[in-house]
Amino acid sequence: MRANYVIAFTLCAAACGSSSKPPMPDAPKNGFMPPDGVLTAYDNTTSTPMMLPTADFTSCTAVTPTTVAVTLTTVVKDFQSHDPVPAAVVAAFDGVSYGSPFATTTADENGNITMTVPSGTGLFGFEMTTPNADANSQTLPTLLLNQTLDPNMATQSLSKIQSVSEATALTLPALIGETRQNGTGVVAGALRDCQHHELANFTATVSSTQGTATPIPGAESYYFQPGTDLPVRGTQEPSSSSDGLFMVIQLPVAQTAYVQTWGFETQADLTAGTMKLISELQVPVLADTVITGDYLPQAN
């Protein structure tokens, strides 16, 4: 049974505004601003995001480790341009053990890679770097966490894994009037329901404690404008939009932190002002490194 982490907020008009008003410009930037709506799932495979009648928070299952060695193919692409990243060095590792990879390979001129994932692998991640790239194509070290595979298939593929260029790491904060501070970390990702549909109306924060929200001082959360892959100020998107994307910047280095998403699963939750912890991922926060991941509701 998914742990029923619940935090109740007393929602008052003076502090949070009504459902028809955005938060004040000086609302907290740490991501912990209660949304004004219930969590909603969207199908983004069509030209226009389609709101779905329900979101699935209950059918997620625990990860089953692979029973065979898996030959895995994928392509490294840039998060912003979606172009292939040739010569990217990709290391794969168990859990969050980025310093102890079980496989390392270099992408070809089209960004393609092939590697072997050993039997017995559960959650795993990728680290992407471009150590020999020129200044125009240099990426920040990018970690992609919380990846899974079919436990029984010996040959599998992922459509893509995405790295973040140094140019993007500078540009995205600039769009919201911020300058990324050297030596800080960045966390980004998208929240989806158990059917892998993107979720709107959640808040994201990075906490120093597991299971409860203790936002790390200095961290700033932002959400993205649908269809643009671009973040906007909190006055425009105070919580996630239909694309489910978020980013947290200006994070101080920490050996262990918890990326959390919170929201109202039902109208009764919203009425009561009771936000629930929807997903949580333990991560390291590394200097000048982007930590990304796939976020799903915690398994029942």
N, C-alpha and C positions, 0 to 999 in steps of 0.2 A: 504494500500500500504506500502510495506516495506520501511522504511526510507532510502533514497538514500544517506547514508553517503559515501563520497568519499574523498580520499586523494591522491593528485598527487605527484609523485616523479619524479625528474629529474634524469634519470638513465644515468650515465656516466661511461664509461669503466674504468676510473681510480678508481672510488669509488666502483663499483659493479661488474665489470668484464663483459664479454660477456656471452651469453647463453652457451658457450662451456667450460667455466671456473668456478670452484667453488669459493666462496668468499675467501678472504685472511684469513690466520689463526687468524689474530687479528680482524676479523669482529665482529661487536657488538653481544653480547650474549643475548640482551634483546628481541630477536625474531623478531625485526623489520627490517629484511633484505629482500628486495623485491625478490621474487622467480624468476626463469628464465623461467617459463613456465605457461601456462594457467591451471586453476583448472580442474582436471581430476577425474572422478568417476571410482571406481573399484568395481568389484564383488569379494569379498574374501571368498565366500562360496565354491569355488572349491580349489583343491590342489595347483593351481598356480593362483595368482591374475589375473583377466581378466579385461583389460581396456575397459570401455564402451564408446560408441560413443558420448554420451552427459551426462552432469550432470544436475540434476533438482534443480533449485534454486527458482522456482516460485510456486510450488503447496503446500508448507507448509501452514498450517492453524493455526489460533489461537486455544488455548487450550479450550476445553469445560469441565466445571466441571462435576463431576459425579452426576448422578441423583438418584443413589441408593447407599446404603452401600455396599462396595465390600469386599468379603472374598478373601484375597490375599495370595498366597503361592509362595515361592521362596527358593533358597538355597544360603547360604553365602559361597563364594569361595575365595581363595587367588589369588591375581592378577597374581603373578609370577608362582606359582606351579600349579594353578587351582585345588588344593585340597580343600575339604570342610573344613570349620572352625567351629569345634564343640564348643558349649557353647558361641558363639559370642552373645553379647547383641546388639539388633537392635532396634533403636527408629525411628519412622516415624514422619514427621512434615510437616506442610504447608510451601510452599515457601522456605525461608532460615531460618525459625524460629526454629533453631536446639535446642534452649533452652526450647521450649514448645511443646514437642511431643504429638501427639494425640493417639499414641499406642506404647507400648514397649513390646518386647518379647525376649526370649532366644532360640538360635538355639539348636536343638537336636544333638546327637552324629554324625549325618551325615550332619550337617549344615543346616537342613531344618527349615523353620519358616512359621508360619501362623499368619496373623493379619487382623484386620478389619480396612478398610479405610472408613471414614465417607462420607455420601452423601454431595455433595457440594465441594468436593476436586478437585482443579485444579492441578497446578504444585506442586509437593511435593518432599521430599527427605528422605534419610535414614542416620542415624549415626550408625556406627559399631565400637564396642569396644570389648576387651577381658580382662575385669578387673581381672579375676581369672586364666588367662593362665600362664603357666610357661615361663621362659625366652626364650625358643626355639620357642614358638608359639605366642609370644606377638605381637599384631598389634599396629600400630599407630592409634589413632582415625581417622576414615575415613568417610568423608561425601560424599554421592552420591546425586547430585542435578539434578533438571530439569527432574524429572520423571513424566510420564503421564499414564493414564489408559483409557480404553474404557469407555465412560461416562454412558453406559446403562447396562453393564453386571455385575451381582451380584457376580459371581465367576470368578476370573482371576488368572493368574500365570505369573511370570517373570522367564526366564530361569536361571538367576543367578544375584546376586549382589556381587561386589568384594571389599574386604578389602586389605589393604597394610600392610604387616608385617614390623616390625622394621628392620629385616634383609634385606628385599628388599629396604627399604628406605635408608639403608646404601650402599647397593651393587650397585644400579642403578647409583647414582652419581659417585661412584668410577670407573665405567666403562668408564666414560668420563673425568677422572682425577680430579674429584671434591670431596670434603668432605662436606656433608650436615651440615650446621651450626645449632647447637642447638638453639631453640627459634625461628626459622624461619618456614614459612609455605611452603607447596608444592601444586601445582595445576597440575592436569593431566586430560586427556580425549582424545576423538576422535571426529573429525568433519566428519559428513555425510551429503549427500544431502537429499532432501525431500523424496527420495525413500529409504533412509537409506543405501545408498552405501557410502563407505569410500572415502574421497577426498584426493588427492595428490596436492602438489604445493601451500599450504597455509602457512602463517606464523602465529604464535600465540604469544601473549604478554599479560601481565597483566597491565592494565592502571589504573591510579588514576582518570581519567575523563571518563564520559559516552559519547559514540559516536565519540570520537576523541582519537587518540593514544598518550597517555602520559605515556610511560613505566615507571614502578616504579623502582627507582634506586636500583641496586643490584640484580634485578631479572635476571635469566638466563634461556633461552628457549632452549630445545633440542627436537629432533625428533628421531623416532625409525627406526631401520633397518627392512625391511619387513620380516615377518615370524619368527622373533626371540623374539618379545616383549622386546627388549633391546634397550636402547638409544645409540646413537653414537655422536661423536663430530660434530660440525658444518661444518667442512671441508668435512665430509662424507655425511651428510644429512643437507644442509643449509635450507631446508624447508621440509614440510611433505612428507613422502613416501606413497606408495599405501595402507598402513594400517591405515592412517589417525591419528596416535597416536602422542601426544606431551606431554611434561611435562615442568613445570616452577618451578625452585628451588630457594632457598635463598631469599624467599619473606619476607620482614619485615611485622610484624603484622599490620593489617589495618581493621577497622570496615567495610569498604566498598571498594571494588575494582571491576574491570570489566575485565573478561577474554574475550579477543577479538581474532577473527581469521580474517585475511585479505588475499585477493588474487585477481588475475586477472580473471574475469569471461569469458572474450572473448579475441580473438587475438587482437582486436582493443584496448581493455584496456591495454594489454601488450605492444603493439606498442606505445601507448600514455604514458605509465608509470603511469597509474591510477589504484591504488589498491582500492578495495571496502571492506567495513566492511561486512563480511559474517555472522558472528554470534557474539553475545555478551551476557554474563551471569554475572549478579551481584552476587558477593560472598563476604563472610567475609574471611579474611586471618587470620588463627588461628595458634598459636605457636605449633610446633611439631604435626601438623595435616595435613592430606592429603585431599584436596578438589577435588573430581572428578565430572564429569557430562556428560550428553549427549548433544552434540552440533549439532544444525541444523540451516540452513539458517533462517534468521528472517522472520516471517510469512508475507505474503502479506496482 
